[in-house]
Amino acid sequence: MFQRIPVLSSLGGVFQKRNPRQQAGLALSRLLTQFDLGQMPYESGSRPSRRTDCTRNVAIGIWLIPFEENRGPENADLHKAIPAATCDMRRQGIGVLMPVKLAASKFLAAVADPENVWRFFVVTARHVTDRPGGWFQMGLSVEAMYEPDSLQTLRFRQRVENAFTE
């Protein structure tokens, strides 16, 4: 019988191709865990793992940036970010509530962690559902993480700073 050697298996992972969908799902899962831990009462008990695949109703503000699928996220204009709020989140995707119906199928989703550092995810729209009160719920599946260049980051920060003063 062969026995697994931890050092060699971790070195073997260096040479394997990374799955961008899995990495993005884990990053989103980490963000959810940070928000969950921040809302957990002191001394409420412990569990072996806080990560689950069940839907969590976490309401946080995010920004959606539509882009054309054939042009890619690097051509997305982050100055045209649209504010939205999450209604449910899970490792594979995000449910978003918006006051407008968007027709694009690919988006960049900008999510801030508790330290106000923005994380960008490439997401695909799976459904758009009418909700009461003139709202729309969009189901987004997470495809990959994205790192914007400096010009895109500058435009996005300008959009966030001036969003509600216009």
C-alpha positions as CSV (number, residue, x, y, z in Angstrom):
1,M,0.0,0.0,0.0
2,F,1.1,3.5,-0.8
3,Q,0.9,6.2,1.9
4,R,0.3,9.8,1.1
5,I,3.2,12.1,1.9
6,P,1.9,15.6,2.7
7,V,5.0,17.5,1.5
8,L,5.1,15.7,-1.9
9,S,1.3,16.1,-2.5
10,S,1.6,19.9,-1.8
11,L,4.5,20.1,-4.2
12,G,2.5,18.2,-6.8
13,G,-0.3,20.8,-6.6
14,V,2.2,23.4,-7.9
15,F,2.3,21.6,-11.2
16,Q,-1.4,21.0,-11.6
17,K,-3.5,23.5,-13.6
18,R,-5.7,25.6,-11.3
19,N,-9.4,25.7,-11.8
20,P,-10.5,29.4,-12.0
21,R,-14.1,28.6,-11.1
22,Q,-13.0,26.7,-8.0
23,Q,-10.6,29.4,-6.9
24,A,-13.3,32.1,-7.3
25,G,-15.8,30.0,-5.4
26,L,-13.3,29.6,-2.5
27,A,-12.6,33.3,-2.5
28,L,-16.3,34.1,-2.3
29,S,-16.7,31.5,0.4
30,R,-13.9,33.2,2.4
31,L,-15.8,36.6,2.1
32,L,-19.0,35.0,3.3
33,T,-17.2,33.4,6.3
34,Q,-15.7,36.8,7.2
35,F,-19.2,38.3,7.2
36,D,-20.6,35.4,9.2
37,L,-17.9,35.5,11.8
38,G,-18.4,39.3,12.2
39,Q,-22.1,38.7,13.0
40,M,-21.5,35.6,15.2
41,P,-22.3,36.3,18.9
42,Y,-19.5,35.9,21.4
43,E,-19.2,32.4,22.9
44,S,-22.0,30.9,20.8
45,G,-20.4,27.5,20.4
46,S,-18.2,26.1,17.7
47,R,-18.5,23.8,14.7
48,P,-15.8,21.9,12.9
49,S,-16.3,24.0,9.7
50,R,-18.2,27.2,9.0
51,R,-18.2,26.6,5.3
52,T,-21.3,25.0,3.9
53,D,-23.0,24.8,0.5
54,C,-26.3,26.0,1.8
55,T,-27.8,29.4,0.8
56,R,-27.2,32.2,3.3
57,N,-29.2,35.4,3.3
58,V,-26.4,37.9,3.5
59,A,-27.4,41.5,2.5
60,I,-24.3,43.5,1.4
61,G,-23.9,46.1,-1.2
62,I,-22.1,45.1,-4.4
63,W,-21.5,46.7,-7.8
64,L,-22.2,45.0,-11.1
65,I,-20.3,46.0,-14.3
66,P,-21.7,44.6,-17.5
67,F,-19.4,43.7,-20.3
68,E,-19.7,42.1,-23.7
69,E,-18.8,38.4,-23.7
70,N,-16.7,38.5,-26.8
71,R,-14.6,41.5,-25.6
72,G,-13.7,40.1,-22.1
73,P,-13.6,41.7,-18.7
74,E,-10.4,43.6,-19.4
75,N,-12.5,45.9,-21.7
76,A,-15.2,46.5,-19.1
77,D,-15.8,50.1,-18.2
78,L,-15.7,50.1,-14.4
79,H,-16.9,53.7,-14.4
80,K,-20.3,52.4,-15.4
81,A,-20.8,50.2,-12.3
82,I,-24.4,49.7,-11.2
83,P,-25.1,49.4,-7.4
84,A,-27.0,46.3,-6.2
85,A,-27.6,44.3,-3.0
86,T,-27.1,40.6,-2.4
87,C,-30.2,38.7,-1.3
88,D,-28.6,35.3,-1.0
89,M,-25.1,34.0,-1.5
90,R,-23.5,30.6,-1.8
91,R,-20.1,29.3,-2.9
92,Q,-21.2,28.8,-6.5
93,G,-23.0,32.1,-7.0
94,I,-24.8,35.2,-5.8
95,G,-28.5,36.3,-5.9
96,V,-28.7,40.0,-6.5
97,L,-31.6,42.5,-6.1
98,M,-31.7,45.5,-8.4
99,P,-34.2,48.3,-9.2
100,V,-33.5,47.9,-12.9
101,K,-33.6,45.0,-15.3
102,L,-30.2,44.3,-16.9
103,A,-30.0,42.5,-20.3
104,A,-26.3,41.6,-20.3
105,S,-25.2,38.0,-19.6
106,K,-21.7,38.6,-18.3
107,F,-20.7,40.9,-15.5
108,L,-17.9,41.8,-13.1
109,A,-19.2,41.7,-9.6
110,A,-17.3,43.9,-7.1
111,V,-17.6,42.8,-3.5
112,A,-15.9,44.5,-0.6
113,D,-14.6,42.5,2.3
114,P,-15.0,43.8,5.9
115,E,-11.7,45.7,5.6
116,N,-13.1,47.5,2.5
117,V,-10.8,45.8,0.0
118,W,-12.6,45.2,-3.3
119,R,-12.7,41.7,-4.8
120,F,-13.8,41.3,-8.4
121,F,-15.5,38.2,-9.8
122,V,-16.4,37.3,-13.4
123,V,-20.0,36.2,-13.2
124,T,-22.6,34.9,-15.6
125,A,-26.3,35.7,-15.4
126,R,-28.4,32.5,-15.0
127,H,-31.9,34.1,-14.5
128,V,-33.7,37.3,-14.0
129,T,-36.9,37.2,-12.0
130,D,-39.4,39.9,-11.3
131,R,-39.9,40.6,-7.6
132,P,-42.6,42.6,-5.8
133,G,-42.2,46.4,-5.6
134,G,-40.6,46.8,-9.0
135,W,-37.4,44.9,-8.1
136,F,-35.6,42.3,-10.1
137,Q,-33.6,39.3,-8.8
138,M,-30.7,38.1,-10.9
139,G,-29.0,34.8,-10.2
140,L,-25.3,35.0,-11.0
141,S,-22.9,32.0,-11.1
142,V,-19.2,32.7,-10.3
143,E,-16.8,31.9,-13.1
144,A,-13.4,33.3,-12.1
145,M,-11.7,36.0,-10.1
146,Y,-10.5,39.2,-11.9
147,E,-7.8,41.7,-11.1
148,P,-8.5,45.1,-12.8
149,D,-5.6,47.2,-14.1
150,S,-4.8,50.5,-12.5
151,L,-6.9,52.6,-14.9
152,Q,-9.9,50.4,-14.4
153,T,-9.4,50.6,-10.6
154,L,-9.2,54.4,-10.7
155,R,-12.4,54.6,-12.7
156,F,-14.2,52.2,-10.4
157,R,-13.1,54.2,-7.3
158,Q,-14.3,57.4,-8.9
159,R,-17.7,55.8,-9.6
160,V,-18.1,54.6,-6.0
161,E,-17.1,57.9,-4.6
162,N,-19.4,59.9,-6.8
163,A,-22.3,57.4,-7.0
164,F,-24.8,59.1,-4.8
165,T,-23.7,62.7,-5.2
166,E,-24.7,62.9,-8.9
